[in-house]
Amino acid sequence: MLSSRSLFREILENDRSFQLFCSIAASGEAQGGWENARIAALVPESLRDLAPKITKHGADEDKHGRIFNALLKKRGLEPVPVPQETDYTMLLERRGIGLMHEKLRRDEQLTEHDIIVYLSHSRVTEQRASDQMAMLLDSCGDDPETGRAIRMISNDEDNHLAYCHEELLRLAAQGHEGTIRRNLRQCARAEIVVHREVSLAVMSHMGRLLDWPAIKTASLAVGIHGMYQVERFGGWRKMANLTMPEKLNALGGQADIATTPVI
């Protein structure tokens, strides 16, 4: 019987699949680090109080990338090229989700609307990251090689998610609620499609590396498609709602503890 625990254990115990897993993860985190660093540098004057938090977010993502590369090095492995079809960040950008890299490469100050787009995109993708790290922690948290790293990254992702909730609610209270709602819905609906595509691609590559029988690969694909259907018919709303987190000021800076209604 397939379970997330047995599946992740199989991937982590094989050098070739572990190498691909860590390489994909490290690449995605590095992209996130670069994006946040550029956004922090270009944040508009009206939202300069966010810059230290965005910088912290980016520094955490860079740290996660280094952690995954360190896990590779510990096993005597080198990063491998990331297949384009598994590049979550790139596929989201192709769908027009988040701030485009072309915009971030220019030295032009961003607008308040750009920051709303960034925070909405982050709220959705950090939900996915938080959920996936929680699943990894449940499956492999007791592993002596990867458990500590997964626990550290999982805690950071939870903080990132809390920060996005808090800052979006603060902006909603300032009159941006309609824009935030639209962006969250757009991001969430696009993200579930990209997540399905990336999950299918990753499992296909893992199946070849681990020589899975066709029935196992097909069963996993059915499960991925099934999860997509659940998210398509309502599950996506989990990524598009906002509630004030229990942990305020998760990324530092001046805390805003005013109560704000749930969106």
N, C-alpha and C positions, 0 to 999 in steps of 0.2 A: 504493500500500500504506500502511495506517495504521500509525503508530508513535507511541509516547508523545512522542518528540522533536518530530515534525512537528505533532502535536496541540497540544502546549503552545506551540510557536512560533506557531501560528496564533492561539491564544487571546491570547497576550501581545502580538502585533503589531497587533491590532485594538483601537481605543480602547474600544469599547463592551463587548467581552468582557473586556478587561483591567480595566475599571472594575468589572464585576460580580465577577470573580475576586478582586481586591484587597479589595473591600467585604465579601465573604463571609469572607475570611481575617481581615481586621481585626476584624470583629465577633466571630468565634470567639475570637480571641486576647484581646480586651477582656473577654469573659465569663470566660475562664480566669483573667485577672488579678484580676478582682473576686472570683471564687470562692476563689482561693488567699489573697488578702488577708483575707477573712472567716475562713477556716479558721485562718490563723495567729493571728488575734485571739482565737479561741475554743478553741484547742488545750488539752487538759486538762493539769493541772499535772504529771502523771506522764510526759508526753511533751513538756515545754516545750523540750527540747533540739532538737526538730524545728522549732520556730517560725521561727528564722532561715532555715532551708532552705526552708520553705514560703513565707516572705516573698520569698526570692530567686526561687523558681519563679514566683510571681505577678508580680514586677517584670520578669522576662524576658518573660512573656506580654504585659504592658503594652507593653514595648519593641517586641515583634513587631507589635502593633497599630499603633503609631506608625510603624514602618517601612513597612508596607503603605500607610498613609495618606500617608506622604511620597512613596512611589512614584507614587501618584495625583496628588499636588500637582505633582510634577516634570513630569508630562504635562499639567498644567492641567486636571485632572479632579477632580470632587467625588465622595465616596462616594455610593452609591445604596442604597435600602432593600434589605434582604436578604430574599428570598422565604422564607416560613416553612418550606417543604418542603426548603430547603437548610440549615436551622439545626440542625447536628449536635448541639450541646449540648442544645438544647431537646428534640429527638427522643429523645436518650438519657434525659433526665430523665423524659419521659413514660413510658418503659419502666421507671422506677424504678431507674435506674442512677446511682450516685454519690450525693452528699449533695444533698438537695432545696434549692432556693433559699429556700423558705419557712423551712426550718430555719436556714439561714445568715443570714437577715435578723433572726432573734431573737438577743438578747444573752444566750444561754444557753451555758454551757461544753459543749463536745463531749465525747464519751466515747472511750475507747480503741477501742471497736468502730467508732465513727464514723471515726476516723483510719484504721483498717484498710480501711473501705469507700472512703474517699478515695484512699488509696494504691493499692488494687486497681484502682479506676476509672482512676486516672492511669497506672498501669503499662500498661493496655490501650490507652488513648487516645494515650499518648506513643509506644507502639510504632507505631501507625498514623501519627502525625505524623512520627516519625523515618523511617519507610519512604517516606512521600510526599515529604518534603523531600529524601531521597537520590535519589529518582526525578527530582524537579525539578532537582536539582543536576546530575545526569547529562544531563538534557535541555537545560537552559538555563544551566548554570553559566558558560558562556563569553559570555553576553549582557552587554554593557557596562552596561546599564541595571539589570538585576535580579540579575545573577550574584553580586555582592558581598553583597547583602541576603539572598539565598537561602542562601549559604554561612554567613553569621553565624547565621541562624535554625536551619539544619540542625545546626550545632555545639551550639547551646543545647538543641535537642530531644534530641540524643544524651545530653547531660548530664542532662536531666530523666529520661530512661529509665534511665540508670545509677543515679540517686538512688533511683528507685522500687524497682528490683531490690534495692539494698543495704538500704534501710530495711525492706522487707517480709521479707527474709531475717533481718534482726536481730529483727524481731517474731516470726517463725516460731520462731526459736531460743529465744524467751522463752515458748513454749507456745501460740502462736496459729496454728500451721500449718494445722489443720483449717478454721478460719474463713477464713483467707487463700485456701486452695485453693477453697473454695466460692464466695467472692466473685469470684475471678479467672475461674472457669468461667462464672459467671452473666454477668459483664461481657463476656467475650469473645464468648459466644454471642449476646448482645443487640447488641453493637457491630457484628458482621458484617452483621446485618440492617439496622441504621441506616445503615451505610456504603454498602450497596447502594442503599437508598432515596435517600440524599443524592446519590450518584454519578449515578444515573439522572436526578434532578431537575436537577442542575447541567448535565449534558450536554444535557438537553432545552432549558434556557434558552440555553446556548451555541449550540446548533444553530439556534435562532430568530434569535439576534443575528448569527450568521455565515452565515445562509442556507444551511445544509448541505442537501444532497439527502437524501431520505428513506432511501435505501440506506445512506448514511453514518451517519445517526442510528441506524438499525436495527442496523448492524454493531457500533457502539459499545455499544448496549444488550445485544446478545448477549455481547459481551466482558465486560461488567459482571456479567451473570447467570452467566457461566461462572466468573469469579473467585469469586463468592459460593458457587457449588457446591463449588469447591476448598476454600474456607475452611470451609464447613459440614461437609464430610466429612473433617475433620482439620486443615485449615490454621489453624483458630482456636487450636489448642494452642500455636502460636508466641507468642500473646499471653498465655497462661495459665501458662507455665512461668517459673521464676526461676533465674537463675545469677548468681553473684557477678561484677560487672563488672570489667573490667581497670582502669578508672578509678574509684578509690574516693573518697568525699567530694567528689563532683562539684559539689555546690552549697555547699560550705564547711561550717564548723563543726567539731566534734570528730570526727575520723575513727575508725571502728571497723574495724580490719583483722583481726579474728579470723576464721578460716576458718569458713564456714558451709556445710552441705551444700546441693546443688542440689535444688530442689523441681520 
